[in-house]
Amino acid sequence: MAKIKETLISKNFLSLALLFILSALFYLSLVSKLGYTHDDWYLMYAAKVKGISIFHTIFSEDRPLRAFVMMPAYLLFGENPLYYNLASYIFRLLGGISFLWALRLVWVKEKLPTLLMALLFLVYPGFLSHPNGVDYLSHQVALAFAPMSIAFSLKAVLTTNKWYRTLFYSLSVFLGSVYLGLMEYYIGIESLRFLLIFVILWRMEGSWLQKIWRTIWQSLPFLLASFPFLYWRLFLFESERGATDTGKQLSGFLSNPLQNLLHWGKNLAEDFTKVLFGAWTIPLSQFYKIYPTVLSGMNILFLALVLWGIYALFFAKKKGDIWQREALFVGVISLFICQIPVVLVNRQISFPIYSRYTLPGSLGAVMIIVALVYSIRLKYLKETVFVLLLLISGLTHHANAAKFAAETESMNDYWWQVSWRVPHFGERTTLVVNYPRVNTEEDYFIWGPANQIYYPEGTSEKVVQPGVYAVVLNEDAIEKIKSRERQEYSNRRGIETYPNYRNILILTQPTLNSCVQVIDGFQPEYSEWEVERIKSVGDYSEVEHILTEETSHVPPEIVFGPEPAHDWCYIYQKATLARQRGDWNLVYALDTEASQKGSAPKDSIEWMPFLQASAIMGDSVRLEEIAPSMMANPFITQQVCQILTGMELSPEMGKLSEDLFCLAK
């Protein structure tokens, strides 16, 4: 007996070790290079300005319980993104371990299949926001508590000791209430709880009516825990977000029930397929640019696996197939039900933007996959499929983390350059920004980092009010800038901003090889790679919002990383700042420093301040040295001609400039 117990402990330890080692390899290889991203910017800025109590305000409009995750997290981790990402991983691992525990309470003897289900759930490649550690910490906490709650409920059903049963019921109900309070759209996971209880009780003697009644009776405490949440969510809580406002969603459905039912049915079928198979093919194809024929081949293999599994499990029954049919039954129903809440609020899975909606259904999806793969009788083929799935997951997670790490590096470099160029922004400046790598989805992608540097304490004692604002340069914003519209008021989760389309300053980095460039509407300079939307509003950019005589602000290293090397872009930023101040001697000296270091731009428009300084200082030799780099592109040459001929130069330098750049046209 002691030997059996020792063997079980050893096997359980090995299972946990495997979950930890593989998940750490998949998730932690680049964790130190991940910084703030997406909604992290406004969350962390608000906490910096008003402290942890602001989280109550931020989450009051949709998920109030999230404040109780973020408040202790901020107290423990402060502004350090590394700790949030590590905590996110720990809860992800805890969720995998809890899922393994729950599965082994149902299928006691199936050690390897349950381990594979837990492992595939833990490294599931469909969720692509894992590196977004601050904002998605609550999602990971909820995803850890959900299977843990289910495991405790199964323990309560299986135990005969009434005190233990009461304890397990209480823990299950508590954890269930917490995870639903954090993420209401996870409610479909409750179906997994009842289905697993049903599988356990179905094995007992009795008629099918007795078994169903027994399942309902045993599940009643958990139903009682879910109903108060549902009542509060549906009838008492007033959400300000359309996606989480059940009243708005219901009124939308009633406006055209038949059309909405058909639409929901189509979306449900698509989401079911994406969670089950698309997670293993679509993100991988996005990262590695897999040819459509290869992707189609992978989908055909998945379809073949499904068809073979159905045949093997239901039409060619063999001894030992029972657990597979049970897992397939539970997985299919659970996955289907888990996607219903997502579809009902008119959201749909889209990689990578809305990949989070795969999370609740992923529990059922991995059960289906393992059951189907186990229908393959050839041992080596079966093992090959599992290795392939893990390989796909590993490649997907690495590429995803590398993408986030590259965006972090690019964002940090961008704002360090801005700090070299801009000592201080005037209060209420509205920034328009073009990032070379990060897609600007929301205005706080801009004002978040800007205010971390220039207005870290905010500008209001009552509310979170940044010192500078921002607009996302879409078609609507372009029209408002050209129409010179006045300021707008925005209150997003208790953060007040007043973007003003008459008060803009444009910062742009056309390519990764370019430096950050400030557009002066009075005399704009555009890179040959500048995007059209920036050029369309460049004339409206006002450099007077840069307070050149103020003390320079240094980006906090904990947010933006260490200061980059003082290479070409540092010299360029200091030169353009000196040019704005009218200090041509310093610009000329910086050009000499760059020459001595062998530094030169990869974007030829960045020669402009040094070209101007050479012209003003009367250095015809240097002017002619720089000229070939500026004359290679007619678009750049034309700008040089306009700028130099508009300057007060000596007759000799004026003629030389005209001969080099204007007659060359």
C-alpha positions as CSV (number, residue, x, y, z in Angstrom):
1,M,0.0,0.0,0.0
2,A,2.8,2.4,0.9
3,K,4.5,1.6,-2.4
4,I,1.4,2.3,-4.4
5,K,0.9,5.6,-2.6
6,E,4.6,6.5,-3.2
7,T,4.2,5.7,-6.9
8,L,1.1,7.9,-7.2
9,I,2.9,10.8,-5.4
10,S,5.8,10.4,-7.8
11,K,3.6,10.3,-10.9
12,N,1.7,13.4,-9.7
13,F,4.9,15.2,-9.0
14,L,6.2,14.4,-12.5
15,S,2.9,15.6,-14.0
16,L,3.2,18.9,-12.2
17,A,6.8,19.2,-13.2
18,L,5.9,18.7,-16.8
19,L,3.2,21.3,-16.7
20,F,5.6,23.8,-15.1
21,I,8.6,23.2,-17.3
22,L,6.8,23.3,-20.7
23,S,4.6,26.2,-19.8
24,A,7.6,28.2,-18.4
25,L,9.5,27.5,-21.7
26,F,6.5,28.7,-23.7
27,Y,5.6,31.8,-21.7
28,L,8.7,33.0,-19.9
29,S,11.5,33.1,-22.4
30,L,10.9,36.8,-23.3
31,V,9.0,37.9,-20.2
32,S,11.8,40.3,-19.1
33,K,11.4,42.2,-22.4
34,L,7.7,42.8,-22.1
35,G,6.4,46.3,-21.0
36,Y,3.2,48.2,-21.0
37,T,0.8,47.7,-23.9
38,H,-2.8,48.5,-24.9
39,D,-5.0,49.3,-21.8
40,D,-2.0,49.0,-19.5
41,W,-1.2,52.6,-20.3
42,Y,-4.3,54.2,-18.9
43,L,-4.6,51.7,-16.0
44,M,-1.1,52.4,-14.7
45,Y,-1.2,56.1,-15.3
46,A,-4.5,56.4,-13.4
47,A,-3.0,54.5,-10.5
48,K,0.1,56.6,-10.5
49,V,-2.0,59.8,-10.3
50,K,-4.7,58.8,-7.8
51,G,-3.5,55.6,-6.2
52,I,-5.2,52.2,-5.9
53,S,-8.7,53.5,-5.1
54,I,-9.0,54.7,-8.7
55,F,-9.5,51.0,-9.8
56,H,-13.0,51.1,-8.2
57,T,-13.9,54.0,-10.5
58,I,-12.3,52.4,-13.5
59,F,-14.0,49.0,-13.2
60,S,-17.3,50.2,-11.7
61,E,-19.0,50.4,-15.1
62,D,-18.6,46.8,-16.2
63,R,-16.6,44.4,-13.8
64,P,-16.4,45.9,-10.3
65,L,-14.6,42.9,-8.8
66,R,-11.6,43.5,-11.0
67,A,-10.6,46.3,-8.6
68,F,-10.0,43.7,-5.9
69,V,-7.4,42.1,-8.2
70,M,-5.7,45.2,-9.3
71,M,-5.5,47.0,-5.9
72,P,-3.3,44.4,-4.2
73,A,-1.4,43.8,-7.4
74,Y,-0.5,47.4,-7.6
75,L,0.5,47.5,-3.9
76,L,2.7,44.5,-4.4
77,F,4.2,45.2,-7.9
78,G,3.9,48.9,-8.3
79,E,4.7,50.0,-11.8
80,N,6.9,47.1,-12.8
81,P,5.4,45.3,-15.8
82,L,7.7,42.2,-15.2
83,Y,5.9,41.3,-11.9
84,Y,2.5,41.5,-13.5
85,N,3.6,39.2,-16.3
86,L,5.1,36.8,-13.8
87,A,1.9,36.8,-11.7
88,S,-0.2,36.3,-14.9
89,Y,1.9,33.2,-15.7
90,I,1.6,31.8,-12.1
91,F,-2.2,32.0,-12.3
92,R,-2.2,30.5,-15.8
93,L,-0.1,27.6,-14.4
94,L,-2.5,27.3,-11.4
95,G,-5.4,27.1,-13.8
96,G,-3.7,24.2,-15.6
97,I,-3.0,22.4,-12.3
98,S,-6.5,22.9,-11.1
99,F,-7.9,21.6,-14.4
100,L,-5.7,18.5,-14.1
101,W,-7.0,17.9,-10.6
102,A,-10.6,18.2,-11.7
103,L,-10.1,15.8,-14.6
104,R,-8.4,13.2,-12.5
105,L,-11.3,13.2,-10.0
106,V,-13.5,12.1,-12.9
107,W,-11.1,9.8,-14.8
108,V,-9.0,8.4,-12.0
109,K,-7.1,5.8,-14.1
110,E,-6.5,7.9,-17.2
111,K,-3.3,9.6,-16.0
112,L,-1.8,10.4,-19.4
113,P,-4.9,11.5,-21.2
114,T,-5.9,13.9,-18.4
115,L,-2.3,15.2,-18.2
116,L,-2.4,15.9,-22.0
117,M,-5.8,17.7,-21.6
118,A,-4.4,19.9,-18.8
119,L,-1.2,20.5,-20.8
120,L,-2.9,21.5,-24.0
121,F,-5.2,23.8,-22.0
122,L,-2.2,25.4,-20.2
123,V,-0.4,26.1,-23.5
124,Y,-3.5,26.7,-25.6
125,P,-2.3,28.8,-28.6
126,G,-5.6,30.6,-29.2
127,F,-5.2,33.2,-26.5
128,L,-2.7,35.9,-27.7
129,S,-3.0,38.5,-25.0
130,H,-1.0,36.6,-22.4
131,P,1.9,39.1,-22.7
132,N,-0.5,41.9,-21.8
133,G,0.2,41.1,-18.2
134,V,-1.4,44.1,-16.4
135,D,-4.8,44.3,-18.1
136,Y,-5.2,40.6,-18.4
137,L,-4.2,39.6,-14.9
138,S,-7.9,39.5,-13.9
139,H,-8.7,37.2,-16.8
140,Q,-5.9,34.8,-15.6
141,V,-7.1,34.9,-12.0
142,A,-10.6,34.0,-13.2
143,L,-9.3,31.2,-15.4
144,A,-7.4,29.8,-12.5
145,F,-10.4,30.0,-10.1
146,A,-12.9,28.4,-12.5
147,P,-11.4,24.9,-12.7
148,M,-10.4,25.1,-9.1
149,S,-14.0,25.8,-8.1
150,I,-15.0,22.8,-10.3
151,A,-12.5,20.5,-8.6
152,F,-13.8,21.5,-5.2
153,S,-17.4,20.8,-6.3
154,L,-16.3,17.3,-7.6
155,K,-14.6,16.6,-4.2
156,A,-17.8,17.6,-2.5
157,V,-19.8,15.2,-4.6
158,L,-17.3,12.3,-4.1
159,T,-16.7,12.7,-0.3
160,T,-18.9,11.0,2.3
161,N,-17.7,13.1,5.3
162,K,-20.3,15.8,5.8
163,W,-17.8,18.3,7.3
164,Y,-15.4,17.9,4.4
165,R,-18.4,18.1,2.0
166,T,-19.5,21.4,3.6
167,L,-16.0,22.8,3.3
168,F,-15.6,21.7,-0.3
169,Y,-19.0,23.1,-1.2
170,S,-18.2,26.4,0.5
171,L,-14.8,26.8,-1.3
172,S,-16.4,25.9,-4.6
173,V,-19.2,28.4,-4.3
174,F,-16.8,31.1,-3.1
175,L,-14.3,30.6,-6.0
176,G,-17.2,30.3,-8.5
177,S,-18.6,33.6,-7.3
178,V,-15.2,35.3,-7.6
179,Y,-14.4,34.1,-11.1
180,L,-17.9,35.0,-12.4
181,G,-17.6,38.4,-10.8
182,L,-14.3,39.0,-12.5
183,M,-15.3,37.8,-16.0
184,E,-19.0,37.4,-16.5
185,Y,-18.7,35.9,-20.0
186,Y,-16.9,32.9,-18.4
187,I,-20.3,31.8,-17.2
188,G,-20.4,29.0,-19.8
189,I,-17.7,27.2,-17.8
190,E,-20.4,26.4,-15.3
191,S,-21.7,23.9,-17.9
192,L,-18.4,22.0,-17.5
193,R,-19.1,21.7,-13.7
194,F,-22.5,20.2,-14.2
195,L,-21.4,17.9,-17.0
196,L,-18.5,16.4,-15.0
197,I,-20.8,15.9,-12.0
198,F,-23.2,14.2,-14.3
199,V,-20.5,11.8,-15.6
200,I,-19.6,10.8,-12.1
201,L,-23.1,10.2,-11.0
202,W,-24.2,8.5,-14.2
203,R,-21.8,5.6,-13.4
204,M,-23.8,4.8,-10.2
205,E,-26.7,2.4,-10.3
206,G,-30.2,3.4,-11.1
207,S,-32.5,4.5,-13.9
208,W,-31.6,7.4,-16.1
209,L,-34.3,9.5,-14.4
210,Q,-32.8,8.7,-11.0
211,K,-29.3,9.7,-12.4
212,I,-30.6,13.0,-13.8
213,W,-32.4,13.8,-10.5
214,R,-29.2,12.9,-8.5
215,T,-27.2,15.2,-10.7
216,I,-29.6,18.1,-10.3
217,W,-29.7,17.5,-6.5
218,Q,-26.0,17.4,-6.1
219,S,-25.6,20.5,-8.4
220,L,-28.2,22.5,-6.5
221,P,-25.7,24.3,-4.2
222,F,-23.7,25.5,-7.2
223,L,-26.9,26.5,-9.1
224,L,-27.9,28.6,-6.0
225,A,-24.5,30.3,-6.2
226,S,-24.9,31.1,-9.9
227,F,-28.5,32.4,-9.7
228,P,-27.7,35.3,-7.4
229,F,-24.9,36.4,-9.7
230,L,-27.2,36.1,-12.8
231,Y,-29.9,38.0,-11.0
232,W,-27.5,40.8,-10.0
233,R,-25.9,40.9,-13.5
234,L,-29.1,40.9,-15.5
235,F,-31.5,42.9,-13.3
236,L,-29.6,45.1,-10.8
237,F,-26.2,46.0,-12.3
238,E,-26.2,48.9,-14.8
239,S,-23.3,48.6,-17.2
240,E,-22.0,51.6,-19.2
241,R,-20.5,49.3,-21.8
242,G,-22.6,48.0,-24.6
243,A,-20.9,44.7,-24.7
244,T,-21.6,44.0,-21.0
245,D,-25.1,45.7,-20.9
246,T,-27.7,42.9,-21.1
247,G,-30.5,45.5,-21.5
248,K,-29.0,47.0,-24.6
249,Q,-28.3,43.5,-26.1
250,L,-31.8,42.3,-25.4
251,S,-33.4,45.4,-27.0
252,G,-31.2,44.9,-30.0
253,F,-32.4,41.3,-30.3
254,L,-36.1,42.2,-30.0
255,S,-35.8,44.7,-32.8
256,N,-35.4,41.8,-35.3
257,P,-35.5,38.4,-33.6
258,L,-35.3,36.1,-36.6
259,Q,-32.4,37.9,-38.3
260,N,-30.5,38.0,-35.0
261,L,-31.1,34.3,-34.3
262,L,-29.7,33.5,-37.7
263,H,-26.7,35.8,-37.2
264,W,-26.0,34.3,-33.8
265,G,-26.3,30.8,-35.1
266,K,-23.7,31.6,-37.8
267,N,-21.3,33.2,-35.4
268,L,-21.7,30.4,-32.9
269,A,-20.8,27.8,-35.5
270,E,-17.7,29.9,-36.6
271,D,-16.6,30.5,-33.0
272,F,-17.0,26.8,-32.2
273,T,-14.7,25.9,-35.1
274,K,-12.2,28.6,-34.2
275,V,-11.8,27.6,-30.6
276,L,-11.5,23.9,-31.5
277,F,-9.3,24.1,-34.6
278,G,-8.6,27.7,-35.7
279,A,-6.6,28.3,-32.5
280,W,-4.0,25.8,-33.8
281,T,-3.8,27.2,-37.4
282,I,-4.9,30.8,-37.7
283,P,-2.4,32.5,-35.3
284,L,0.4,30.4,-36.6
285,S,-0.4,31.4,-40.1
286,Q,-0.5,35.1,-39.1
287,F,2.9,34.9,-37.5
288,Y,4.8,32.8,-40.0
289,K,3.0,33.7,-43.2
290,I,2.1,30.1,-44.0
291,Y,0.9,29.6,-47.5
292,P,-2.8,29.1,-47.9
293,T,-2.3,25.6,-49.3
294,V,-0.4,24.5,-46.2
295,L,-3.1,26.0,-44.0
296,S,-5.8,24.3,-46.0
297,G,-3.9,21.0,-45.6
298,M,-3.8,21.4,-41.8
299,N,-7.6,22.1,-41.7
300,I,-8.2,18.9,-43.8
301,L,-6.1,16.9,-41.3
302,F,-8.2,18.2,-38.4
303,L,-11.4,17.4,-40.3
304,A,-10.1,13.9,-41.0
305,L,-9.2,13.5,-37.3
306,V,-12.8,14.4,-36.4
307,L,-14.4,12.0,-38.8
308,W,-12.1,9.2,-37.8
309,G,-12.6,9.9,-34.1
310,I,-16.4,9.8,-34.5
311,Y,-16.2,6.5,-36.4
312,A,-13.7,4.9,-34.0
313,L,-15.6,6.0,-30.8
314,F,-19.1,5.3,-31.9
315,F,-19.1,2.8,-34.7
316,A,-16.0,0.7,-34.0
317,K,-16.3,0.4,-30.2
318,K,-13.5,-1.3,-28.3
319,K,-13.0,-1.9,-24.6
320,G,-11.6,1.2,-23.0
321,D,-13.3,3.7,-25.2
322,I,-15.7,4.8,-22.4
323,W,-13.6,7.7,-21.0
324,Q,-13.1,9.0,-24.6
325,R,-16.8,9.1,-25.3
326,E,-17.4,10.8,-22.0
327,A,-14.7,13.4,-22.6
328,L,-16.0,14.0,-26.1
329,F,-19.6,14.4,-24.8
330,V,-18.5,16.8,-22.1
331,G,-16.1,18.7,-24.3
332,V,-18.5,19.3,-27.2
333,I,-21.4,20.5,-25.0
334,S,-19.2,22.6,-22.8
335,L,-17.5,24.3,-25.8
336,F,-20.8,25.0,-27.4
337,I,-22.3,26.5,-24.2
338,C,-19.2,28.5,-23.4
339,Q,-19.4,30.4,-26.7
340,I,-23.1,31.3,-26.3
341,P,-22.5,34.3,-23.9
342,V,-19.9,35.7,-26.3
343,V,-22.2,35.5,-29.3
344,L,-25.2,36.9,-27.4
345,V,-23.4,40.2,-26.8
346,N,-22.6,40.4,-30.5
347,R,-18.9,39.7,-30.1
348,Q,-17.0,37.2,-32.2
349,I,-13.5,35.6,-32.0
350,S,-11.0,37.3,-34.1
351,F,-7.2,36.6,-33.9
352,P,-5.4,38.4,-32.4
353,I,-7.8,41.2,-31.3
354,Y,-10.5,39.2,-29.7
355,S,-8.6,36.0,-29.0
356,R,-9.6,36.3,-25.3
357,Y,-13.1,34.9,-26.2
358,T,-11.5,31.5,-26.8
359,L,-10.5,31.1,-23.1
360,P,-13.7,29.6,-21.6
361,G,-14.3,27.3,-24.5
362,S,-10.6,26.1,-24.5
363,L,-11.4,23.8,-21.6
364,G,-13.9,21.8,-23.6
365,A,-11.8,22.1,-26.8
366,V,-8.8,20.3,-25.4
367,M,-11.0,17.5,-24.0
368,I,-12.4,17.0,-27.5
369,I,-8.9,17.0,-29.1
370,V,-7.4,14.5,-26.7
371,A,-10.4,12.2,-27.0
372,L,-10.2,12.3,-30.8
373,V,-6.4,11.8,-31.0
374,Y,-6.7,8.8,-28.7
375,S,-9.0,7.2,-31.2
376,I,-5.9,6.7,-33.4
377,R,-4.8,3.2,-32.6
378,L,-1.3,3.6,-34.1
379,K,0.9,4.6,-31.1
380,Y,3.6,6.5,-33.0
381,L,1.0,8.4,-35.1
382,K,-0.9,9.3,-32.0
383,E,2.3,10.6,-30.3
384,T,3.3,12.5,-33.5
385,V,0.0,14.3,-33.4
386,F,0.5,15.4,-29.8
387,V,4.0,16.5,-30.5
388,L,2.8,18.5,-33.5
389,L,0.2,20.2,-31.3
390,L,2.8,21.2,-28.8
391,L,5.1,22.3,-31.5
392,I,2.4,24.6,-33.0
393,S,1.7,26.0,-29.5
394,G,5.3,26.6,-28.8
395,L,5.9,28.4,-32.1
396,T,2.8,30.5,-31.7
397,H,3.6,31.6,-28.2
398,H,7.2,32.4,-29.0
399,A,6.2,34.5,-32.0
400,N,3.5,36.2,-30.1
401,A,5.9,37.1,-27.2
402,A,8.5,38.2,-29.7
403,K,5.9,40.6,-31.3
404,F,5.0,42.1,-27.9
405,A,8.7,42.4,-27.0
406,A,9.5,44.2,-30.3
407,E,6.6,46.6,-29.8
408,T,7.8,47.3,-26.2
409,E,11.3,48.0,-27.5
410,S,10.0,50.2,-30.3
411,M,7.7,52.1,-27.9
412,N,10.4,52.7,-25.3
413,D,12.9,53.9,-27.9
414,Y,10.2,56.2,-29.4
415,W,9.5,58.0,-26.1
416,W,13.2,58.2,-25.1
417,Q,13.8,60.0,-28.4
418,V,10.8,62.3,-27.6
419,S,12.3,63.1,-24.2
420,W,15.6,64.1,-25.9
421,R,13.7,66.4,-28.3
422,V,11.0,67.8,-26.1
423,P,12.0,69.3,-22.7
424,H,8.3,69.8,-21.9
425,F,4.9,69.9,-23.6
426,G,2.6,72.8,-22.9
427,E,-0.4,71.8,-20.9
428,R,-3.5,70.7,-22.9
429,T,-1.4,70.0,-26.0
430,T,-3.1,67.4,-28.3
431,L,-0.7,65.0,-29.7
432,V,-0.9,63.2,-33.1
433,V,1.5,60.3,-33.2
434,N,2.7,57.8,-35.8
435,Y,4.4,54.8,-34.4
436,P,6.5,52.6,-36.7
437,R,5.4,49.3,-35.2
438,V,2.5,49.8,-32.8
439,N,-1.0,50.2,-34.2
440,T,-2.6,53.2,-32.4
441,E,-6.0,51.8,-31.6
442,E,-6.9,54.2,-28.8
443,D,-5.9,57.7,-27.8
444,Y,-4.3,56.5,-24.5
445,F,-1.7,54.6,-26.5
446,I,-0.3,58.2,-27.0
447,W,-1.2,60.2,-24.0
448,G,-0.5,57.4,-21.7
449,P,3.3,57.2,-22.3
450,A,3.5,61.0,-22.8
451,N,2.0,61.8,-19.4
452,Q,4.1,59.1,-17.7
453,I,7.0,61.3,-18.6
454,Y,5.7,64.9,-18.6
455,Y,2.7,65.0,-16.3
456,P,3.1,62.0,-13.9
457,E,1.0,63.7,-11.2
458,G,-1.9,64.8,-13.5
459,T,-3.4,68.3,-13.6
460,S,-6.4,68.0,-11.3
461,E,-6.9,67.3,-7.7
462,K,-10.4,65.8,-8.1
463,V,-10.1,63.5,-11.1
464,V,-7.5,61.8,-13.3
465,Q,-6.8,64.5,-15.9
466,P,-3.6,64.2,-18.0
467,G,-1.6,67.2,-18.9
468,V,-1.5,66.4,-22.6
469,Y,-4.2,64.7,-24.7
470,A,-4.2,62.8,-28.0
471,V,-6.3,61.9,-31.0
472,V,-6.1,58.8,-33.2
473,L,-5.5,60.0,-36.7
474,N,-8.3,58.3,-38.6
475,E,-10.5,59.8,-41.3
476,D,-12.8,61.5,-38.7
477,A,-9.9,63.1,-36.9
478,I,-8.4,64.4,-40.2
479,E,-11.7,66.1,-41.1
480,K,-11.9,67.7,-37.6
481,I,-8.3,68.9,-37.8
482,K,-8.9,70.5,-41.2
483,S,-12.2,72.0,-40.0
484,R,-10.4,73.4,-37.0
485,E,-13.0,72.0,-34.6
486,R,-12.9,73.0,-30.9
487,Q,-12.0,70.7,-28.0
488,E,-14.1,67.6,-27.1
489,Y,-14.8,66.2,-23.7
490,S,-14.1,62.6,-23.0
491,N,-14.6,60.7,-19.7
492,R,-13.3,57.1,-20.0
493,R,-13.5,55.2,-16.8
494,G,-13.1,58.3,-14.7
495,I,-10.2,59.7,-16.8
496,E,-11.1,63.1,-18.2
497,T,-9.4,64.4,-21.4
498,Y,-10.1,67.4,-23.7
499,P,-8.6,66.8,-27.1
500,N,-8.5,70.0,-29.1
501,Y,-8.2,69.8,-32.9
502,R,-7.0,73.4,-33.0
503,N,-4.1,72.6,-30.7
504,I,-2.2,69.7,-32.3
505,L,1.4,68.7,-32.4
506,I,2.5,65.8,-34.7
507,L,5.3,63.4,-33.8
508,T,6.1,60.7,-36.4
509,Q,8.6,57.9,-36.9
510,P,8.0,56.8,-40.5
511,T,10.0,53.6,-40.3
512,L,12.1,51.7,-37.8
513,N,15.2,53.1,-39.5
514,S,14.0,56.7,-39.0
515,C,14.2,58.8,-35.9
516,V,11.2,60.4,-34.3
517,Q,10.5,63.6,-36.3
518,V,8.5,66.6,-35.1
519,I,6.4,68.2,-37.8
520,D,6.5,72.0,-37.9
521,G,3.4,73.2,-39.7
522,F,5.1,76.5,-40.6
523,Q,7.9,74.6,-42.5
524,P,7.0,70.9,-42.6
525,E,9.7,68.4,-43.4
526,Y,8.5,64.9,-44.6
527,S,10.5,61.7,-44.9
528,E,10.1,59.9,-48.3
529,W,8.4,57.1,-46.3
530,E,6.0,59.3,-44.5
531,V,2.4,58.1,-44.5
532,E,-0.2,60.2,-46.4
533,R,-2.4,60.8,-43.4
534,I,0.4,62.6,-41.6
535,K,1.2,64.7,-44.7
536,S,-2.5,65.6,-45.1
537,V,-2.5,67.4,-41.7
538,G,1.1,68.4,-41.3
539,D,0.4,72.1,-42.0
540,Y,-1.7,72.2,-38.8
541,S,1.1,71.0,-36.4
542,E,2.2,73.7,-34.0
543,V,5.8,73.4,-32.6
544,E,5.2,76.2,-30.1
545,H,3.6,73.6,-27.9
546,I,7.1,72.4,-27.2
547,L,8.5,74.4,-24.3
548,T,12.1,74.6,-25.3
549,E,13.4,76.5,-22.2
550,E,11.9,74.2,-19.6
551,T,13.9,71.6,-17.7
552,S,14.0,68.3,-19.6
553,H,11.9,65.4,-18.3
554,V,13.5,61.9,-18.1
555,P,11.4,58.9,-18.7
556,P,11.0,56.6,-15.7
557,E,13.2,53.6,-16.3
558,I,10.8,51.2,-14.7
559,V,8.3,52.0,-17.4
560,F,10.5,52.8,-20.4
561,G,13.6,50.7,-19.7
562,P,17.2,52.1,-19.6
563,E,18.2,55.0,-21.8
564,P,19.2,53.9,-25.3
565,A,22.7,54.6,-26.6
566,H,23.4,58.1,-27.8
567,D,23.7,57.2,-31.5
568,W,22.5,59.2,-34.5
569,C,19.0,59.7,-33.3
570,Y,20.2,61.3,-30.0
571,I,22.3,63.8,-32.0
572,Y,19.4,64.4,-34.4
573,Q,17.0,65.1,-31.6
574,K,19.4,67.5,-29.9
575,A,20.1,69.2,-33.2
576,T,16.4,69.8,-34.0
577,L,15.8,71.1,-30.5
578,A,18.8,73.5,-30.9
579,R,17.4,74.5,-34.3
580,Q,14.0,75.4,-32.7
581,R,15.9,77.5,-30.1
582,G,17.8,79.2,-32.9
583,D,21.1,77.9,-31.7
584,W,22.8,77.2,-35.0
585,N,26.2,77.1,-33.5
586,L,25.1,74.0,-31.4
587,V,23.6,72.4,-34.5
588,Y,26.8,72.9,-36.4
589,A,28.8,71.5,-33.5
590,L,26.5,68.4,-33.3
591,D,27.1,67.8,-37.0
592,T,30.9,67.8,-36.3
593,E,30.3,65.4,-33.5
594,A,28.3,63.1,-35.7
595,S,31.0,63.1,-38.4
596,Q,33.7,62.2,-35.8
597,K,31.6,59.3,-34.6
598,G,30.8,58.1,-38.1
599,S,27.0,58.6,-37.4
600,A,24.7,59.2,-40.3
601,P,21.0,59.0,-40.9
602,K,19.2,56.2,-42.7
603,D,16.4,58.6,-43.5
604,S,17.8,61.4,-45.6
605,I,15.3,64.1,-44.4
606,E,17.2,64.0,-41.1
607,W,20.1,65.8,-42.7
608,M,18.0,68.9,-42.9
609,P,19.0,70.7,-39.6
610,F,22.7,70.1,-40.4
611,L,22.3,71.2,-44.0
612,Q,20.7,74.4,-42.7
613,A,23.5,75.0,-40.1
614,S,26.2,74.5,-42.8
615,A,24.4,77.1,-45.0
616,I,24.0,79.6,-42.3
617,M,27.6,79.1,-41.0
618,G,28.9,79.5,-44.6
619,D,30.5,76.1,-44.8
620,S,30.2,75.4,-48.5
621,V,32.4,72.3,-48.2
622,R,30.0,70.6,-45.7
623,L,27.0,71.7,-47.7
624,E,28.3,70.0,-50.8
625,E,29.3,66.9,-48.7
626,I,25.7,66.5,-47.5
627,A,24.0,67.4,-50.8
628,P,24.3,64.0,-52.6
629,S,22.4,62.3,-49.8
630,M,19.6,64.8,-50.1
631,M,19.5,64.8,-53.9
632,A,18.9,61.1,-54.3
633,N,15.1,61.5,-54.0
634,P,13.3,64.3,-55.9
635,F,10.7,64.6,-53.1
636,I,13.4,65.4,-50.6
637,T,15.3,67.7,-53.1
638,Q,12.1,69.8,-53.6
639,Q,11.7,70.3,-49.9
640,V,15.4,71.3,-49.5
641,C,15.0,73.9,-52.2
642,Q,11.9,75.4,-50.6
643,I,13.4,75.5,-47.2
644,L,16.9,76.9,-48.0
645,T,15.6,79.5,-50.5
646,G,13.3,80.7,-47.7
647,M,16.2,81.3,-45.3
648,E,18.3,84.4,-44.9
649,L,21.6,83.2,-46.3
650,S,24.7,85.0,-47.7
651,P,24.5,85.7,-51.4
652,E,27.2,83.0,-52.0
653,M,25.4,80.4,-50.0
654,G,22.0,81.3,-51.4
655,K,23.3,80.8,-55.0
656,L,25.1,77.5,-54.1
657,S,22.0,76.2,-52.4
658,E,19.9,77.1,-55.5
659,D,22.4,75.5,-57.9
660,L,22.6,72.3,-55.9
661,F,18.9,71.8,-55.0
662,C,16.7,74.0,-57.1
663,L,18.3,73.8,-60.6
664,A,18.8,70.1,-60.0
665,K,15.0,69.6,-60.3
